[in-house]
Amino acid sequence: MKLAKRLILTTTALAAVTAGTLLSATTGQAATSQPAHADVKAPAALKVPDGNRLTGVFSAEGVQTYTCTDGTWKLLEPAATLWARNDRSHRPVALHSRGPVWVSTVDGSAVNATAIANSPKTGTIPELLLQSTTTRGTGVFADVSYIQRLNTHGGVAPTTACTGTDQISVPYSATYTFYKPTK
């Protein structure tokens, strides 16, 4: 039963993100800005170890879904769509969901990761450094070693108390950078 509920929640959140993405694309409104790679700056606490090279920079827009646990909001899962930063066609190139996992919509490759460092920001979810725990496939996410979540906006859990099994999805945007070992 829990697995079915989780699948429904993830599917619903991704559908909401995709619908919002399509709406912003059809209205001509940009979901996120598209600065150059040089504009992506990470705090020192989130520095990727030497021996890794930047292989991808993606803009993301989605939601952070929270569930009520013991009267407070706890993160249940993220759901976001990623785009290549300089792709003017605004086609999704990856989906991000619980795990956390990123799955390429282009080649099916995937990367799971775990947070190893964070840099808090006022009024938004923290920026993160994540280390890969597993990869799948031979595409864009093959052999990814580290991921940074940068330039975060929104996504913060409500500060109000909650009851029962309430859930809420809070919009957020971020830039995700992906690194692979230098060969």
LINVENBEL-V268662 format. One line per field, one symbol per residue. burial: + if it has 16 or more other ideal C-beta (glycine too) atoms within 10 Angstrom, else -. A space follows every 50 residues. Layout:
burial: ???
This chain:
burial: --------++--++-++--++---+-----++-+-----+-++--+-+-- ----++++++++++++++----+--++++++++++----+-++++++-++ ++++----+++++----++----+++++++++--+----+++-+++++++ +++++++----+-----+++-+++++++++---
